[in-house]
Amino acid sequence: MTVQNNAASDILMLQYGVVAGHEAATEGFDAAISAYHTAGGSGCAFQHEDTAEQKELLCVAIDALNGTIIDGETHEEMTKDEAKAYVRGQS
C-alpha cells in the first residue's frame, strides 16, 4: 500500500508494528526504508512479523523521516518516539 503524498515530506503508516505504507520524499528516509525492505520488510502488515534487525532498521527509518507517521489502526498521527516504541513492542 502506498500512501498519497502531495507535499515534499515523508509519510509512514504503521500497522501491527510493521510498515503498512509509505512514501519517501527525502533521500535519508528513502535510503533507510530501502534498507528495511532489503532486510525482508514486508508489504503485507497483517501477515508479517519483523525480526529484531528489521525492527531496528525501521527505527532508523523513523529517525530519518521528515514528515508524518500514521497509526494504521487508529489513523492518528504518532511521534517518532511513539512509533519506535510501537515497533519495538510488537512481538
Protein Blocks (a to p, Z undefined) as FASTA:
>chain_A
ZZddfbfcdddddeehiafbdcdfbfklmmmmmmmmmnopafblklpccdfklmmmmmmm
mmmpgcddddfklopacdfklmmmmmmmpZZ
